[in-house]
Amino acid sequence: AEMSVYYSKCFLVKDLYWKRIHTSINLAKLQDESVVLDIGCNKGQLLKMIKETNHKCECWGTDIESSITSLKIEDCKFRVADVKSLPFENNTFDVIFALSTLEHVKDIDKSISEIHRVLKKDGVFILSSPTESRFYRFCRWILFGVSKKNVYKNKPGFKGEIDFHYRNVYEIEKKCKEGGFIQIKQEELPGFPIPTLHRITKYKKKS
Protein backbone atom coordinates (compact mmCIF):
# COMPACT_ATOMS: atom_id res chain seq x y z
CA ALA A 1 0.00 0.00 0.00
CA GLU A 2 1.05 3.57 -0.53
CA MET A 3 2.47 5.51 2.39
CA SER A 4 -0.56 7.83 2.42
CA VAL A 5 -2.98 5.16 3.66
CA TYR A 6 -1.11 4.89 6.97
CA TYR A 7 -1.64 8.61 7.61
CA SER A 8 -4.98 9.02 5.89
CA LYS A 9 -7.34 11.72 7.14
CA CYS A 10 -10.00 9.03 7.07
CA PHE A 11 -9.81 7.22 10.42
CA LEU A 12 -11.29 3.98 9.02
CA VAL A 13 -8.59 3.74 6.32
CA LYS A 14 -5.75 4.53 8.71
CA ASP A 15 -7.10 2.11 11.31
CA LEU A 16 -7.51 -0.68 8.73
CA TYR A 17 -3.90 -0.51 7.53
CA TRP A 18 -2.32 -0.29 10.98
CA LYS A 19 -4.59 -3.09 12.19
CA ARG A 20 -3.43 -5.17 9.22
CA ILE A 21 0.19 -4.80 10.41
CA HIS A 22 -0.68 -5.64 14.04
CA THR A 23 -2.72 -8.68 12.98
CA SER A 24 0.03 -9.92 10.67
CA ILE A 25 2.68 -9.71 13.40
CA ASN A 26 0.40 -11.48 15.90
CA LEU A 27 -0.25 -14.29 13.40
CA ALA A 28 3.47 -14.71 12.71
CA LYS A 29 4.35 -15.43 16.37
CA LEU A 30 7.92 -14.19 15.95
CA GLN A 31 10.69 -15.70 18.05
CA ASP A 32 13.76 -13.85 19.39
CA GLU A 33 16.06 -15.16 16.68
CA SER A 34 13.59 -15.17 13.77
CA VAL A 35 15.00 -14.16 10.40
CA VAL A 36 12.29 -12.04 8.75
CA LEU A 37 11.66 -10.75 5.22
CA ASP A 38 9.13 -8.07 4.29
CA ILE A 39 8.45 -8.15 0.54
CA GLY A 40 7.28 -4.81 -0.81
CA CYS A 41 8.38 -3.11 2.39
CA ASN A 42 7.50 0.44 1.23
CA LYS A 43 8.64 2.83 4.00
CA GLY A 44 9.30 0.04 6.49
CA GLN A 45 6.19 0.42 8.66
CA LEU A 46 5.97 -3.32 9.34
CA LEU A 47 9.68 -3.70 10.10
CA LYS A 48 9.64 -0.72 12.47
CA MET A 49 6.80 -2.31 14.42
CA ILE A 50 8.55 -5.69 14.51
CA LYS A 51 11.65 -4.03 15.94
CA GLU A 52 9.55 -2.29 18.59
CA THR A 53 8.01 -5.56 19.74
CA ASN A 54 10.91 -7.97 19.11
CA HIS A 55 14.23 -6.20 18.62
CA LYS A 56 16.24 -9.45 18.42
CA CYS A 57 14.77 -10.48 15.04
CA GLU A 58 17.04 -10.25 12.00
CA CYS A 59 15.01 -8.16 9.54
CA TRP A 60 15.25 -7.72 5.78
CA GLY A 61 13.12 -5.67 3.43
CA THR A 62 12.82 -5.72 -0.34
CA ASP A 63 11.02 -3.40 -2.72
CA ILE A 64 11.24 -2.49 -6.40
CA GLU A 65 11.65 1.18 -5.40
CA SER A 66 15.32 2.19 -5.10
CA SER A 67 14.40 4.69 -2.36
CA ILE A 68 14.30 1.87 0.22
CA THR A 69 18.11 1.85 0.33
CA SER A 70 17.95 5.12 2.24
CA LEU A 71 15.66 3.72 4.96
CA LYS A 72 17.21 3.81 8.42
CA ILE A 73 15.72 1.21 10.74
CA GLU A 74 17.98 -0.27 13.39
CA ASP A 75 19.32 -3.72 12.50
CA CYS A 76 17.29 -3.87 9.26
CA LYS A 77 18.84 -4.47 5.86
CA PHE A 78 17.26 -3.54 2.55
CA ARG A 79 17.68 -4.75 -1.01
CA VAL A 80 16.08 -3.45 -4.19
CA ALA A 81 14.55 -6.58 -5.68
CA ASP A 82 11.59 -7.97 -7.57
CA VAL A 83 9.66 -10.75 -5.83
CA LYS A 84 10.02 -12.84 -8.99
CA SER A 85 13.81 -12.97 -8.40
CA LEU A 86 14.70 -12.70 -4.74
CA PRO A 87 18.46 -12.24 -4.05
CA PHE A 88 18.62 -14.77 -1.21
CA GLU A 89 19.75 -18.37 -0.74
CA ASN A 90 17.30 -21.25 -0.43
CA ASN A 91 15.78 -21.77 3.05
CA THR A 92 16.91 -18.40 4.45
CA PHE A 93 13.89 -17.00 6.31
CA ASP A 94 11.78 -18.12 9.25
CA VAL A 95 8.98 -15.66 8.43
CA ILE A 96 8.08 -13.87 5.19
CA PHE A 97 5.46 -11.13 4.93
CA ALA A 98 3.80 -9.97 1.69
CA LEU A 99 1.22 -7.36 2.68
CA SER A 100 -0.69 -5.72 -0.18
CA THR A 101 2.06 -6.76 -2.58
CA LEU A 102 1.20 -9.85 -4.63
CA GLU A 103 -1.94 -8.36 -6.17
CA HIS A 104 0.40 -5.96 -8.03
CA VAL A 105 2.47 -8.81 -9.53
CA LYS A 106 1.61 -10.18 -12.96
CA ASP A 107 3.72 -13.37 -12.78
CA ILE A 108 2.20 -14.71 -9.58
CA ASP A 109 3.38 -18.32 -10.04
CA LYS A 110 7.05 -17.32 -10.22
CA SER A 111 6.63 -14.98 -7.26
CA ILE A 112 5.08 -17.65 -5.03
CA SER A 113 7.75 -20.11 -6.14
CA GLU A 114 10.46 -17.66 -5.06
CA ILE A 115 8.82 -17.08 -1.67
CA HIS A 116 8.60 -20.84 -1.21
CA ARG A 117 12.28 -21.24 -2.17
CA VAL A 118 13.73 -18.72 0.30
CA LEU A 119 11.45 -19.77 3.20
CA LYS A 120 12.79 -22.37 5.64
CA LYS A 121 11.19 -25.82 5.76
CA ASP A 122 8.99 -25.03 8.75
CA GLY A 123 8.78 -21.34 7.93
CA VAL A 124 5.72 -19.10 8.06
CA PHE A 125 4.38 -16.99 5.20
CA ILE A 126 1.93 -14.18 5.96
CA LEU A 127 -0.16 -12.99 3.01
CA SER A 128 -2.50 -10.00 2.96
CA SER A 129 -4.33 -8.71 -0.10
CA PRO A 130 -7.63 -6.95 -0.85
CA THR A 131 -10.88 -8.72 -1.62
CA GLU A 132 -11.81 -6.45 -4.56
CA SER A 133 -15.43 -6.97 -3.51
CA ARG A 134 -18.18 -4.55 -4.47
CA PHE A 135 -17.83 -2.94 -1.05
CA TYR A 136 -14.04 -2.63 -1.51
CA ARG A 137 -14.53 -0.96 -4.89
CA PHE A 138 -17.17 1.33 -3.40
CA CYS A 139 -14.74 2.41 -0.66
CA ARG A 140 -12.03 3.07 -3.27
CA TRP A 141 -14.46 5.19 -5.27
CA ILE A 142 -15.37 7.21 -2.15
CA LEU A 143 -11.70 7.79 -1.30
CA PHE A 144 -10.04 8.15 -4.70
CA GLY A 145 -12.82 8.69 -7.23
CA VAL A 146 -12.05 5.41 -9.05
CA SER A 147 -13.66 2.02 -8.57
CA LYS A 148 -11.89 -0.30 -11.02
CA LYS A 149 -8.94 -2.32 -9.79
CA ASN A 150 -6.80 -1.58 -12.84
CA VAL A 151 -6.37 2.16 -12.91
CA TYR A 152 -3.85 4.60 -14.29
CA LYS A 153 -4.95 7.81 -12.68
CA ASN A 154 -3.10 10.77 -11.24
CA LYS A 155 -4.68 10.72 -7.81
CA PRO A 156 -3.10 11.11 -4.36
CA GLY A 157 -2.01 7.70 -3.14
CA PHE A 158 -1.78 6.22 -6.63
CA LYS A 159 1.48 7.80 -7.86
CA GLY A 160 -0.10 8.12 -11.28
CA GLU A 161 -0.20 4.41 -12.01
CA ILE A 162 0.05 2.26 -8.88
CA ASP A 163 -3.02 0.36 -7.75
CA PHE A 164 -2.94 -1.89 -10.74
CA HIS A 165 -4.32 -5.09 -9.25
CA TYR A 166 -3.98 -8.23 -11.34
CA ARG A 167 -5.77 -10.49 -8.82
CA ASN A 168 -7.90 -10.41 -5.70
CA VAL A 169 -6.94 -12.15 -2.46
CA TYR A 170 -9.00 -15.26 -3.22
CA GLU A 171 -7.14 -15.89 -6.47
CA ILE A 172 -3.78 -15.35 -4.73
CA GLU A 173 -4.73 -17.74 -1.93
CA LYS A 174 -5.57 -20.42 -4.51
CA LYS A 175 -2.13 -19.93 -6.09
CA CYS A 176 -0.46 -20.24 -2.67
CA LYS A 177 -2.12 -23.60 -2.04
CA GLU A 178 -1.08 -24.78 -5.50
CA GLY A 179 2.46 -23.50 -4.82
CA GLY A 180 3.22 -25.66 -1.79
CA PHE A 181 1.74 -23.74 1.15
CA ILE A 182 -0.63 -25.04 3.82
CA GLN A 183 -3.13 -22.63 5.36
CA ILE A 184 -2.83 -22.43 9.16
CA LYS A 185 -5.04 -19.51 10.17
CA GLN A 186 -6.94 -16.63 8.60
CA GLU A 187 -8.22 -13.24 9.75
CA GLU A 188 -10.59 -10.86 7.99
CA LEU A 189 -10.44 -7.07 8.32
CA PRO A 190 -11.88 -4.72 9.40
CA GLY A 191 -14.17 -7.28 11.11
CA PHE A 192 -17.87 -7.68 11.84
CA PRO A 193 -20.20 -5.94 10.99
CA ILE A 194 -18.19 -4.28 8.19
CA PRO A 195 -17.78 -6.45 5.05
CA THR A 196 -14.29 -7.87 4.54
CA LEU A 197 -11.82 -5.57 2.76
CA HIS A 198 -8.59 -7.50 3.40
CA ARG A 199 -7.84 -11.11 4.25
CA ILE A 200 -4.69 -12.06 6.14
CA THR A 201 -3.61 -15.69 5.93
CA LYS A 202 -0.89 -17.54 7.78
CA TYR A 203 0.70 -20.34 5.74
CA LYS A 204 3.34 -22.95 6.45
CA LYS A 205 5.65 -24.36 3.83
CA LYS A 206 4.90 -27.99 2.99
CA SER A 207 7.78 -30.16 4.19
Disulfide bonds with the S-S distance in Angstrom:
none
